[in-house]
Amino acid sequence: MTKHQIATKMVQYASDILGLSEIEVHFKPKSFFHYEEVSAIFNEKLYYIIFNEDWMAIALPEEIVLTALHETRHAYQKANIDFPQFFVGKETEETINQWKKDFENYNKPHEHNLSDYASQSIEKDATDFAWKVINEYFDPKLEF
């Protein structure tokens, strides 16, 4: 399986777990990104996940899996804000309101200190989700 296939399949896998549909996956060179070391981003306006092809070329398959899960969770967070009628009872109102604040006042890692970036509720939640899926759904000996 190619790295592009791993990324695409993992976004679909996470989408299925989270009740999402039609999350597109795109691949762009590092020059596309404002900060070349970005592994991937979730485009909240178009509901795309865009992977950095240059990063993917050197990334381990496990890193691509983790990134795909993390970015798909951002799509879920934004969908809860934009389309709450489809996610009734999945998250608390308090959580959704905090996610909304985080998206509106997002601290990018290359523009703020890394601690501020990592302490945002949407980043903590996306990281927690990615590791939870890996720990619960994957055999630790799984090879890509």
Backbone as ProteinMPNN parsed JSONL, in Angstrom:
{"seq_chain_A": "MTKHQIATKMVQYASDILGLSEIEVHFKPKSFFHYEEVSAIFNEKLYYIIFNEDWMAIALPEEIVLTALHETRHAYQKANIDFPQFFVGKETEETINQWKKDFENYNKPHEHNLSDYASQSIEKDATDFAWKVINEYFDPKLEF", "coords_chain_A": {"N_chain_A": [[0.854, -1.174, 0.0], [0.591, 2.193, -0.852], [1.861, 5.306, 0.507], [0.119, 7.407, 0.022], [-2.246, 5.99, -0.312], [-2.502, 4.898, 2.249], [-2.958, 7.242, 3.764], [-5.392, 8.149, 2.63], [-7.107, 5.928, 3.077], [-7.079, 5.841, 5.872], [-8.249, 8.277, 6.585], [-10.812, 7.771, 5.626], [-11.469, 5.589, 7.245], [-11.414, 6.741, 9.853], [-13.417, 8.617, 9.426], [-15.633, 6.954, 9.131], [-15.829, 5.892, 11.726], [-16.452, 8.22, 13.1], [-18.814, 9.115, 12.018], [-18.836, 10.683, 9.722], [-19.023, 11.931, 6.345], [-17.861, 12.1, 2.991], [-15.356, 13.473, 3.25], [-12.841, 14.94, 1.717], [-9.612, 14.055, 0.46], [-6.55, 15.485, -0.204], [-3.401, 16.078, -1.832], [-0.492, 17.947, -1.612], [2.474, 19.804, -2.583], [5.166, 20.888, -0.362], [5.488, 23.605, -0.774], [2.96, 24.628, -1.062], [1.948, 25.087, 1.452], [1.767, 27.415, 4.211], [3.688, 27.115, 6.059], [6.367, 25.142, 5.743], [6.928, 22.779, 7.13], [4.618, 21.596, 7.931], [2.598, 18.766, 8.382], [0.042, 17.988, 7.577], [-3.149, 19.506, 6.909], [-6.419, 20.464, 7.993], [-8.839, 21.769, 6.015], [-11.123, 23.932, 6.896], [-13.139, 25.311, 5.595], [-13.685, 24.033, 3.195], [-13.831, 21.422, 3.943], [-11.732, 19.609, 3.463], [-8.914, 17.457, 3.746], [-5.59, 18.091, 3.611], [-2.603, 16.789, 2.681], [0.899, 17.122, 3.127], [2.962, 16.406, 0.617], [5.749, 16.275, 0.472], [6.516, 15.966, 3.126], [5.265, 13.499, 3.549], [6.844, 11.829, 1.997], [9.084, 11.332, 3.541], [8.048, 10.526, 5.921], [7.15, 8.043, 8.344], [4.954, 5.244, 7.854], [3.294, 4.903, 10.107], [3.239, 7.461, 11.195], [1.816, 8.805, 9.28], [-0.659, 7.543, 9.511], [-1.372, 8.374, 12.134], [-1.494, 11.159, 11.738], [-3.549, 11.334, 9.807], [-5.758, 10.38, 11.277], [-5.837, 12.338, 13.301], [-6.301, 14.757, 11.847], [-8.749, 14.134, 10.677], [-10.347, 14.066, 12.899], [-10.46, 16.783, 13.441], [-12.141, 17.554, 11.36], [-14.486, 16.357, 12.238], [-14.908, 17.794, 14.627], [-15.411, 20.366, 13.6], [-17.65, 19.823, 12.05], [-19.501, 19.262, 14.053], [-19.882, 21.812, 15.022], [-20.799, 23.219, 12.749], [-22.927, 21.665, 11.755], [-24.859, 20.815, 13.823], [-27.239, 19.382, 14.117], [-26.841, 16.854, 13.103], [-25.324, 15.559, 14.931], [-26.412, 15.278, 17.439], [-26.285, 14.97, 20.894], [-23.795, 13.757, 20.88], [-21.561, 15.216, 21.728], [-20.87, 17.508, 24.433], [-22.565, 20.638, 24.934], [-20.927, 22.566, 26.0], [-18.371, 21.625, 25.259], [-18.535, 21.798, 22.448], [-18.902, 24.563, 22.16], [-16.436, 25.452, 23.128], [-14.738, 24.331, 21.214], [-15.582, 25.807, 19.026], [-14.716, 28.38, 19.744], [-11.961, 27.891, 19.732], [-11.481, 27.275, 17.007], [-12.142, 29.756, 15.914], [-10.213, 31.4, 17.015], [-7.667, 30.404, 16.385], [-4.515, 29.103, 17.278], [-1.742, 28.876, 15.521], [0.95, 26.576, 15.132], [3.392, 27.548, 14.112], [3.164, 30.244, 14.388], [2.707, 30.887, 16.977], [3.657, 30.077, 20.362], [4.623, 26.694, 20.912], [3.431, 25.428, 23.072], [1.077, 26.927, 23.494], [-0.292, 26.304, 21.158], [-0.56, 23.465, 21.404], [-2.109, 23.287, 23.697], [-4.681, 23.981, 23.065], [-8.121, 23.149, 23.0], [-9.155, 21.811, 20.747], [-6.89, 20.726, 19.593], [-5.844, 19.088, 21.61], [-7.98, 17.283, 21.861], [-8.045, 16.148, 19.265], [-5.55, 14.906, 19.15], [-5.783, 13.12, 21.311], [-7.912, 11.543, 20.345], [-6.728, 10.358, 18.062], [-4.682, 8.751, 19.19], [-6.253, 7.125, 20.818], [-7.763, 5.673, 18.94], [-5.702, 4.306, 17.639], [-4.708, 2.765, 19.788], [-6.983, 1.273, 20.544], [-8.036, 0.054, 18.24], [-6.072, -1.034, 16.652], [-3.775, -3.66, 16.158], [-0.886, -3.915, 18.062], [1.308, -4.949, 16.756], [0.909, -4.451, 14.159], [1.757, -3.97, 10.802], [2.607, -1.683, 8.222]], "CA_chain_A": [[0.0, 0.0, 0.0], [1.388, 3.422, -0.905], [1.595, 6.26, 1.587], [-1.107, 8.127, -0.344], [-3.36, 5.083, -0.021], [-2.633, 4.831, 3.712], [-3.599, 8.49, 4.207], [-6.785, 8.158, 2.166], [-7.854, 4.876, 3.778], [-7.223, 6.183, 7.293], [-9.262, 9.332, 6.687], [-12.103, 7.101, 5.469], [-11.664, 4.776, 8.444], [-11.786, 7.645, 10.944], [-14.718, 9.196, 9.068], [-16.652, 5.945, 9.441], [-15.959, 5.843, 13.188], [-16.997, 9.491, 13.591], [-20.087, 9.435, 11.378], [-18.626, 11.72, 8.706], [-19.005, 11.463, 4.962], [-17.354, 13.004, 1.953], [-14.169, 14.251, 3.605], [-11.898, 14.748, 0.626], [-8.195, 14.024, 0.778], [-5.724, 16.058, -1.264], [-1.957, 16.024, -1.602], [0.161, 19.13, -2.19], [3.883, 19.947, -2.192], [5.373, 21.746, 0.802], [5.365, 25.012, -1.171], [1.549, 25.001, -0.938], [1.656, 25.409, 2.845], [2.39, 28.624, 4.747], [4.824, 26.662, 6.848], [6.738, 23.946, 4.998], [7.049, 21.58, 7.958], [3.279, 21.086, 8.242], [2.386, 17.417, 7.843], [-1.269, 18.011, 6.927], [-4.085, 20.47, 7.495], [-7.841, 20.335, 7.699], [-9.399, 23.011, 5.482], [-12.454, 23.971, 7.511], [-14.138, 25.892, 4.69], [-14.002, 23.066, 2.145], [-13.854, 20.077, 4.534], [-10.679, 18.801, 2.849], [-7.663, 17.248, 4.468], [-4.522, 18.254, 2.633], [-1.336, 16.259, 3.164], [2.141, 17.631, 2.559], [3.608, 15.29, -0.073], [7.172, 16.226, 0.804], [6.566, 15.354, 4.452], [4.887, 12.092, 3.406], [7.95, 11.083, 1.396], [10.04, 10.942, 4.58], [7.312, 10.078, 7.117], [6.847, 6.625, 8.53], [3.522, 4.964, 7.676], [2.597, 5.119, 11.38], [3.046, 8.907, 11.347], [0.737, 9.167, 8.353], [-1.881, 7.068, 10.167], [-1.651, 9.277, 13.252], [-1.882, 12.459, 11.178], [-4.868, 11.189, 9.172], [-6.748, 10.307, 12.356], [-5.865, 13.653, 13.963], [-6.952, 15.747, 10.978], [-10.161, 13.762, 10.513], [-11.044, 14.505, 14.118], [-10.757, 18.213, 13.255], [-13.342, 17.622, 10.515], [-15.601, 16.017, 13.132], [-15.122, 18.933, 15.523], [-16.021, 21.458, 12.828], [-18.991, 19.376, 11.671], [-20.345, 19.447, 15.241], [-20.169, 23.244, 15.101], [-21.546, 23.652, 11.562], [-24.103, 20.819, 11.5], [-25.161, 20.153, 15.105], [-28.403, 18.506, 14.001], [-26.403, 15.501, 12.748], [-24.484, 15.015, 15.996], [-27.115, 15.522, 18.697], [-25.936, 14.103, 22.002], [-22.446, 13.177, 20.755], [-20.637, 16.05, 22.508], [-21.583, 18.476, 25.26], [-22.649, 21.994, 24.403], [-19.72, 23.24, 26.478], [-17.265, 21.183, 24.407], [-18.724, 22.38, 21.109], [-18.64, 26.006, 22.269], [-14.986, 25.64, 23.246], [-14.166, 24.05, 19.894], [-15.884, 26.958, 18.17], [-13.773, 29.444, 20.134], [-10.623, 27.511, 19.273], [-11.411, 27.467, 15.555], [-12.193, 31.197, 15.632], [-8.998, 32.045, 17.537], [-6.709, 29.305, 16.282], [-3.088, 29.377, 17.478], [-0.939, 28.02, 14.646], [2.21, 26.255, 15.81], [4.511, 28.349, 13.618], [2.916, 31.655, 14.696], [2.608, 31.004, 18.43], [4.532, 29.092, 21.006], [4.11, 25.331, 20.75], [2.582, 25.131, 24.223], [-0.235, 27.535, 23.229], [-0.9, 25.48, 20.106], [-0.9, 22.133, 21.918], [-3.068, 23.366, 24.801], [-6.029, 24.258, 22.556], [-8.984, 21.981, 23.186], [-9.299, 21.05, 19.505], [-5.645, 19.973, 19.365], [-5.789, 18.011, 22.609], [-8.997, 16.301, 21.507], [-7.635, 15.447, 18.042], [-4.431, 14.035, 19.522], [-6.345, 12.04, 22.14], [-8.68, 10.659, 19.466], [-5.812, 9.591, 17.216], [-4.039, 7.709, 20.0], [-7.291, 6.192, 21.263], [-8.061, 4.768, 17.82], [-4.552, 3.419, 17.459], [-4.627, 1.822, 20.907], [-8.162, 0.413, 20.629], [-8.426, -0.617, 17.007], [-4.968, -1.622, 15.908], [-2.859, -4.604, 16.773], [0.402, -3.223, 18.212], [2.303, -5.514, 15.834], [0.458, -4.154, 12.806], [2.759, -3.379, 9.916], [2.023, -1.002, 7.058]], "C_chain_A": [[0.902, 1.24, 0.0], [1.031, 4.327, 0.268], [0.342, 7.086, 1.29], [-2.344, 7.281, -0.033], [-3.584, 4.952, 1.486], [-3.372, 6.061, 4.215], [-5.081, 8.491, 3.854], [-7.628, 7.133, 2.92], [-8.066, 5.215, 5.251], [-8.198, 7.33, 7.501], [-10.649, 8.704, 6.556], [-12.448, 6.272, 6.705], [-12.124, 5.64, 9.619], [-13.142, 8.28, 10.679], [-15.843, 8.232, 9.412], [-16.892, 5.864, 10.946], [-16.725, 7.057, 13.698], [-18.339, 9.88, 12.96], [-19.987, 10.564, 10.373], [-18.713, 11.101, 7.317], [-18.404, 12.546, 4.079], [-16.241, 13.943, 2.415], [-13.131, 13.95, 2.53], [-10.467, 14.803, 1.132], [-7.434, 14.528, -0.441], [-4.263, 15.994, -0.847], [-1.315, 17.186, -2.338], [1.63, 19.153, -1.777], [4.024, 20.928, -1.035], [5.231, 23.223, 0.468], [3.923, 25.523, -1.086], [1.235, 25.561, 0.454], [2.373, 26.683, 3.278], [3.659, 28.298, 5.518], [5.194, 25.281, 6.311], [6.826, 22.667, 5.814], [5.698, 21.006, 8.381], [3.127, 19.708, 7.613], [1.077, 17.342, 7.056], [-2.111, 19.076, 7.608], [-5.517, 20.061, 7.146], [-8.313, 21.701, 7.223], [-10.85, 23.079, 5.927], [-13.525, 24.565, 6.609], [-14.601, 24.882, 3.634], [-14.144, 21.633, 2.654], [-12.928, 19.125, 3.775], [-9.598, 18.565, 3.888], [-6.572, 17.243, 3.41], [-3.206, 17.813, 3.269], [-0.174, 16.891, 2.413], [2.889, 16.438, 1.947], [5.089, 15.156, 0.266], [7.379, 15.611, 2.188], [6.278, 13.86, 4.339], [6.034, 11.249, 2.857], [8.948, 10.592, 2.438], [9.364, 10.396, 5.847], [7.184, 8.561, 7.144], [5.35, 6.405, 8.293], [2.713, 5.225, 8.949], [2.332, 6.604, 11.63], [1.912, 9.396, 10.449], [-0.607, 8.738, 8.928], [-2.294, 8.042, 11.273], [-2.144, 10.632, 12.746], [-3.267, 12.394, 10.54], [-5.973, 11.137, 10.219], [-6.936, 11.666, 13.016], [-6.633, 14.674, 13.11], [-8.426, 15.414, 10.74], [-10.967, 14.146, 11.747], [-11.347, 16.0, 14.043], [-11.999, 18.391, 12.37], [-14.589, 17.326, 11.349], [-15.928, 17.184, 14.061], [-15.868, 20.044, 14.79], [-17.433, 21.083, 12.392], [-19.965, 19.505, 12.844], [-20.748, 20.903, 15.409], [-21.118, 23.657, 13.971], [-22.86, 22.914, 11.354], [-24.53, 20.08, 12.768], [-26.331, 19.176, 15.037], [-28.02, 17.061, 13.668], [-25.612, 14.818, 13.868], [-25.105, 15.198, 17.382], [-26.711, 14.478, 19.734], [-24.546, 13.492, 21.943], [-21.433, 13.905, 21.64], [-21.452, 17.028, 23.34], [-21.592, 19.84, 24.583], [-21.402, 22.794, 24.786], [-18.503, 22.895, 25.595], [-17.361, 21.833, 23.032], [-18.456, 23.881, 21.128], [-17.147, 26.291, 22.383], [-14.296, 25.37, 21.911], [-14.386, 25.232, 18.964], [-14.933, 28.116, 18.473], [-12.372, 29.143, 19.624], [-10.475, 27.683, 17.763], [-11.379, 28.96, 15.196], [-10.924, 31.93, 16.039], [-7.822, 31.076, 17.499], [-5.261, 29.785, 16.421], [-2.285, 28.4, 16.629], [0.421, 27.785, 15.285], [3.39, 27.101, 15.356], [4.333, 29.841, 13.873], [2.849, 31.925, 16.199], [3.564, 30.003, 19.066], [3.842, 27.729, 20.984], [3.176, 24.924, 21.88], [1.173, 25.693, 24.026], [-0.995, 26.729, 22.18], [-1.423, 24.167, 20.692], [-1.958, 22.158, 23.01], [-4.491, 23.696, 24.336], [-6.878, 22.984, 22.646], [-9.114, 21.161, 21.902], [-8.047, 20.224, 19.207], [-5.52, 18.815, 20.355], [-6.771, 16.905, 22.247], [-8.582, 15.492, 20.276], [-6.486, 14.481, 18.325], [-4.923, 12.85, 20.344], [-7.113, 11.033, 21.285], [-7.75, 9.761, 18.649], [-5.167, 8.45, 18.002], [-5.052, 6.683, 20.505], [-7.619, 5.189, 20.157], [-6.909, 3.794, 17.614], [-4.505, 2.363, 18.552], [-5.797, 0.844, 20.953], [-8.407, -0.446, 19.4], [-7.299, -1.331, 16.283], [-4.155, -2.573, 16.764], [-1.505, -3.904, 16.884], [1.487, -3.75, 17.272], [1.947, -5.23, 14.379], [1.557, -3.479, 12.002], [2.052, -2.767, 8.718], [2.881, -1.248, 5.837]], "O_chain_A": [[1.862, 1.316, 0.767], [0.016, 4.127, 0.935], [-0.41, 7.425, 2.203], [-3.355, 7.793, 0.448], [-4.725, 4.901, 1.945], [-4.309, 5.942, 5.005], [-5.924, 8.803, 4.695], [-8.74, 7.439, 3.351], [-9.117, 4.91, 5.813], [-8.909, 7.351, 8.505], [-11.563, 9.066, 7.296], [-13.595, 6.264, 7.152], [-13.1, 5.313, 10.295], [-13.933, 8.463, 11.604], [-16.885, 8.642, 9.924], [-18.038, 5.777, 11.388], [-17.544, 6.947, 14.61], [-18.929, 10.888, 13.348], [-20.94, 11.321, 10.188], [-18.501, 9.901, 7.141], [-18.442, 13.735, 4.393], [-16.202, 15.1, 1.997], [-12.611, 12.838, 2.449], [-10.154, 15.499, 2.098], [-7.645, 14.062, -1.561], [-3.939, 15.871, 0.334], [-1.555, 17.393, -3.528], [1.995, 18.591, -0.744], [3.111, 21.706, -0.758], [4.885, 24.019, 1.341], [3.7, 26.733, -1.043], [0.356, 26.41, 0.603], [3.454, 26.995, 2.778], [4.579, 29.111, 5.61], [4.401, 24.346, 6.421], [6.802, 21.574, 5.247], [5.652, 20.022, 9.12], [3.483, 19.505, 6.452], [1.012, 16.712, 6.0], [-1.827, 19.493, 8.731], [-5.77, 19.403, 6.137], [-8.197, 22.686, 7.952], [-11.705, 22.368, 5.398], [-14.712, 24.341, 6.842], [-15.765, 24.881, 3.233], [-14.527, 20.736, 1.903], [-13.292, 17.986, 3.482], [-9.397, 19.374, 4.793], [-6.629, 16.487, 2.441], [-2.756, 18.387, 4.261], [-0.262, 17.157, 1.215], [3.387, 15.573, 2.667], [5.617, 14.046, 0.338], [8.307, 14.829, 2.394], [6.962, 13.045, 4.958], [6.175, 10.08, 3.218], [9.588, 9.557, 2.248], [10.035, 9.869, 6.734], [7.121, 7.899, 6.108], [4.559, 7.32, 8.52], [1.583, 5.71, 8.881], [1.309, 6.96, 12.214], [1.151, 10.29, 10.819], [-1.585, 9.481, 8.846], [-3.444, 8.477, 11.326], [-3.108, 11.182, 13.278], [-4.072, 13.309, 10.717], [-7.01, 11.782, 10.062], [-8.064, 12.093, 13.26], [-7.515, 15.369, 13.615], [-9.254, 16.316, 10.615], [-12.138, 14.509, 11.641], [-12.387, 16.44, 14.534], [-12.812, 19.283, 12.614], [-15.623, 17.973, 11.181], [-17.097, 17.519, 14.255], [-16.842, 20.593, 15.305], [-18.319, 21.937, 12.367], [-21.136, 19.825, 12.639], [-21.843, 21.192, 15.89], [-22.109, 24.35, 14.201], [-23.811, 23.488, 10.825], [-24.56, 18.849, 12.784], [-26.396, 18.236, 15.829], [-28.798, 16.143, 13.925], [-25.274, 13.639, 13.765], [-24.389, 15.265, 18.382], [-26.783, 13.273, 19.491], [-24.151, 12.776, 22.863], [-20.553, 13.278, 22.23], [-22.592, 17.342, 22.997], [-20.728, 20.148, 23.763], [-20.892, 23.591, 23.999], [-17.715, 23.771, 25.237], [-16.373, 22.357, 22.516], [-17.843, 24.41, 20.201], [-16.649, 27.256, 21.804], [-13.38, 26.094, 21.523], [-13.494, 25.615, 18.207], [-14.41, 28.753, 17.559], [-11.676, 30.036, 19.14], [-9.453, 28.183, 17.294], [-10.666, 29.367, 14.278], [-10.597, 32.971, 15.468], [-7.077, 30.95, 18.47], [-4.843, 30.741, 15.77], [-2.162, 27.227, 16.979], [0.982, 28.685, 15.909], [4.304, 27.349, 16.143], [5.244, 30.626, 13.608], [2.928, 33.076, 16.629], [4.19, 29.193, 18.383], [2.615, 27.643, 21.032], [2.234, 24.159, 21.666], [0.187, 25.029, 24.348], [-2.199, 26.505, 22.308], [-2.584, 23.808, 20.496], [-2.639, 21.156, 23.23], [-5.415, 23.687, 25.15], [-6.39, 21.882, 22.394], [-9.178, 19.934, 21.966], [-8.142, 19.14, 18.631], [-5.14, 17.705, 19.983], [-6.433, 15.723, 22.317], [-8.753, 14.274, 20.255], [-6.459, 13.369, 17.797], [-4.525, 11.711, 20.1], [-6.985, 9.823, 21.472], [-7.964, 8.552, 18.559], [-5.115, 7.315, 17.527], [-4.735, 5.498, 20.607], [-7.736, 3.991, 20.417], [-7.125, 2.595, 17.436], [-4.284, 1.186, 18.267], [-5.619, -0.304, 21.362], [-8.929, -1.555, 19.51], [-7.547, -2.146, 15.395], [-3.889, -2.315, 17.937], [-1.021, -3.351, 15.896], [2.478, -3.063, 17.024], [2.615, -5.72, 13.468], [2.201, -2.539, 12.467], [1.027, -3.272, 8.26], [2.564, -0.761, 4.752]]}, "name": "protein", "num_of_chains": 1, "seq": "MTKHQIATKMVQYASDILGLSEIEVHFKPKSFFHYEEVSAIFNEKLYYIIFNEDWMAIALPEEIVLTALHETRHAYQKANIDFPQFFVGKETEETINQWKKDFENYNKPHEHNLSDYASQSIEKDATDFAWKVINEYFDPKLEF"}
